[in-house]
């Protein structure tokens, strides 16, 4: 009998010690699964953005409207055309808030300024007359246009005309870490790894020497995500998910004031970190549902905040 009671005691102690480990492992797996699920939504949003830009002259407004349309089913969902428009408008506001807070970012990787230097032609109005100060990269007769020059690769951009007709963007979104314990602990660990230590005041006796600089880690761009807050000002760490998408232009890309320079093109192959130029999202204009928009759009119906 004493031996049996002793064995039961050890078994209970082992279970007590193992339970927190098993619980944490389960919570971590759940949080990882939620981030993977969110990544699919973020990738869909980027794909929708380049599709929208491809038929919208690669205008930032068209790309940003596509981001909102692509992300709205995951964030809010909809039961009809009217609900869909409302969900897209809410998503637009959500992205504006995230961009202001630093956990929503996007940039255009191609075409660049040098793409326009090599391949741009004057835009034409409805009567076929050139429009002043409105260059565009043509999308028609690519083979004939490319063969007309020698060499066939642009001297400035290193692109062919077909390459310059590819719209490439990079989209970074902070997925909220909402699973208890696992989410916040994961963000805390990554803050240390990525060099997000808070700046500390330096003093020499009573003399203040200012703030010590934060770490120069190449992943310091992630700090805004780990230190994100919700609408109420409470800490809500987010996991940065960065995706890219490419589509062939269906309408000529027209030069915009924020057309990227050649540095973005040089980083496009590896999708390196670089500097992300934030652009204000343009509020979505109310649209009347067309014949193809009447179907119900259903999604997760969840607000990622």
Secondary structure, 3 states (H helix, E strand, C coil): CHHHHHHHHHHHHHHHHHHHHHHHHHHHHHHHHHHHHHHHHHHHHHHHHHHHHHCCCCCHHHHHHHHHHHHHHHHCCCCCHHHHHHHHHHHHHHHHHHHHHCCEEEEEEECCHHHHHHHEEEEECCCCCEEEEEEEECCCCHHHHHHCCCCCCCCCCCCCHHHHCEEEEEEEEEEECCCCCHHHHHHHHHHHHCCCCCCCEEEECCEEEEECCCCCCCCHHHHHHHCCECCCCCECCEEEEEEEEEEECCCCEECCCCCCCHHHHHHHCCCCCCCCCCCCCCCCCCCCCCHHHCCCCCCCCCCCC
